[in-house]
Amino acid sequence: MVRFAQHTIALMCTSILAGVGGAPWFAVAQSTGPDLPVAVTVPLSTAAKPGTVIRYDEAIQRYEPTTQAYDAAVYGVVAERPAILLQTSSTSVPVVTRGSTLVRVSNQAGSVTQGDLLVASAGKGVAMLAHATATGVFAIAQEDLVGTQGLVLAEVGVERAQAVQAARLEAEQVAAQPPLVSESVVRTVVAVVLALGGLGYLLYSFRGILQSSVLSIGRNPRARQALLVSSVSSMVLVLVVVGVVLFVALGVLVLPV
């Protein structure tokens, strides 16, 4: 399986911003796309293999592999051949700060599958599964981790990962909210409507049958017996229909969904 195939575009930039002590600066075009890995070369305090998670210690201005779980100072991930490279010096190491690249991941906090958020683990430069409310998320796994530890293709980007985490938390909160009307209330209302409708139909039908029978017998007394039989038959049919409606109403009320 081809994990990651892209043409390498090496952009060697050595622009110097005047008046800031010779510190290099770079701007990344917005048209690079969310998955195209953008790397910046940074000086590391120690050697690091591709996929190593790197943090930036602002207090001492040093880049180093992460060693603390849920580290909120993650800067990026060491990449071997990033698609876009903004190089500050020939001795620095390329670190992807945004886009898809391979990340060293362990199953320390649980199995990692596609779509899971990643955070730094206590292992040196190794990421792990982030639980729903974890701090320091910095990447989204794009494939499953095979084994206990290995390289996993992931979309790196602190802002993107935090946005996905916030959206998922909001969705979970909405799903956890109780409905405005409980199921039992809805079932009760439906059962009552059916029952009242059935009884109303029964009274209306009986009234119509009796009126019709009285008028018919008054006009034709000789057919009294036949008319009575017809009326009783109609009443029985109405009772059967109403009985079915009441049975359905009872089922709606007591039977599980």
N, C-alpha and C positions, 0 to 999 in steps of 0.2 A: 504494500500500500504506500502510495506516495503521500507523505504527511504534508509537505510544504514545498511547492514548486513555484518559483518566481525568478524572473530575470533580475540579476543584481545590477543595481544602478549605484555606482560609487560617485557621490558628490563630494569632492575634496574641497572644503571651504576653509580658507585661512584669513578671513576678513578680520580686521582689528578695529575695535571701537576706540577712537582716540579719546584721550583724557581719562581712561578708566584703568590705568596701570597696565595697559597691554592685554587686558582680559578679552578673549574671543567672544563673539556673540553671533547667533545664527537665528534665522526665522524659517519656520517650516511652512510650506504652502498648504492651504486648507484643502486643496484638490487632491492630496495624496490618498484619501480614502481611509476608512476606519480600520481596515485590516492590513494595510501596507505598513510593514515595520519601519519605524523611523528610529535610528540610533544616533547617539552622541557619544563620542569618545571621551572617557573620563579617566583620571589617574586613580588606580586602586591601591590601597595600602597592602594588599596581599594578592597572590595569584588566584584567579578564578576561572573555572571551566565554563563553557557555553551552557546557558540555562540557569546559572547561579543568580539568585535574587540579591540585588544590591540596594543598600540604604545610603542615605546621605545624612551625616551628622553635621547639622548646621552650626553647632556650638564650636566645633573644631575644624569645620570645613573639610571633611574627609569622606571619601566614598569607600565603603567596605561591605562585605557580605553580611546579610542579616543573621543574627544569632538569637533573637528574642521573638517569641511567639506574639503574633498580632502587632508587630512593629508598624507604627503609623508613619514611619519615615522612609518607606520603600520608595526608591527612585526609579528602578527599572530592572531589566534582566540582561545579563551578558549574552550577546549574540555572536555567532561565528561569522556569518555572512549576511548582514542585514541588507534589505533592499535599498534603503536610503541611509547613507552614513554622513554625518556632519562631523568632520574630523578636526580636533583641536591641536593634536600633536601626533607624531608617528609612534610614540611610546605608550599612548593611552589605550584603553580597552573599550570597544564599542558596547554600549548599553542601550537596549531598546526601551524607550519611555512610552511608546504608543504603537499599537499594531500587533499582529500575530507573530509569535515566535515560540521556540521551544523553552519550556520552563521545567526546572527540576522540582518534582513533586513527590511527597510521601503520603502514605495512608495513615499517618499518625493520628489524625482526627476523624478518620473514617474514609470509606471508599470514595474516590473522586471520579465523577462521571461527567459527560458532556453537559455544559450549562452551569456547572457548579462554580461558585465564587471561590477565589483562592486568597489566602493570607500567608504571611511569613510564619514559619514554624520555628521551634527551638533549634532545629538542625541548621548547620552553617550553610546559608544560601539556598535553603530548601523551602518550598511552599507546602501548604497543606489545605485541606478542606476548611472553608469558613462556614460557621453556623449562621443562622438567619440574622442575628443582631451583632455579629462580630465586627470589631473595629479593625481598620487597617486593610480592608480588601483592596486589591490592586489588579486583579486579572480575572478572566472568565475562561474556564476550561472549554476547549473546543473538541476534545476527544476524551475517552475513558483512560484512566491509569491502569496499566496492566502490571500486576505484581505489587510489591510493597513500596517500591520507589523507582522512579525513572523519569524520562523526559516526556512531557505532555505538551501538545500544541495548545497555546492559550492566547487570548486577546489581552494584551497588557495595556493598562491605562487606568490610573487611579480614579479619575473623574468618571469615566465610563462605568467602571465596576461599582462605584458608589451610587451612581444613578440607577443602575440595574437593581442593586440591593434595596434602595429606597422604594422603587416601583414594586418590587416583590413584597416588601413589608406592608405597603399600602394595600395591595391586593389581598393579602392575608387578613388584614384588619377588616376590610370590607366583607370578606367571606365569613369572618367570625361573628359579625354583627347579627343579632337575632332579627328575624323578619318582623315587619311592622304588625302583622297579624299572624298569630300562631296557627299551626295546622289544625289543632283541635277546634279552634273557633270557626275556621272555615268549614270543617266537616260538620259541625253542629248546625251552622247556618244552612248548609246545603240540605241536610236531613230534615230540618224544620220546614224549609220551603217545599220540599217534596211531599212531606206529610200533609201540610196545610193545602197544598195544591190537590192532592189526592182526595182529601175530605171535602174540599170545595167542589171538586168534580162530582163526587158521590151525591152531595146534597142537590146540586144543580140537575143532575141526571134523574134522580128520583122524583124531583118536583116535576120535571118535564114529562116523565113517563106516567105519573099519576094524573096529571092534567089531561094528557092525551087519552088515557084510558077512560076517564070519566066522560069526556066529550064523545068518544067513540061509542061507549055503551048507551049514552043518552040518545044517540042517533039511531043506533041499531041494537035494541035490547036482545034480539034473538041471537046475536053473536057474542053475548056476554062471556060465555065460557072460553071461546077462542081468544077473545081480547084479553081476558085475565091471564091466560097461559102465555100470550105474547108479552104482556107487561112483566110477568114474573121472570120470563127468560131474559128480558132486557135488563131487569134489575140484577139478576145473577151475573150477567156479563159485566155490568158496571162494577159489581162487588169484586169480581176476579181482577179487573184492571186496577182498581184501587188497592187491592191486596198486594199486587205485584209492585206498585209504586211504594207502598209502605214497607215492603220487604227490602226494596232497593235503598230506601231511606235508612233503614236499620243497618244495612250492610255498610253504607257510607259512614255511619256513626261509630260502629264497633270494629269493623274489619281492618286489619293493618294494610298499609299501602303496598 
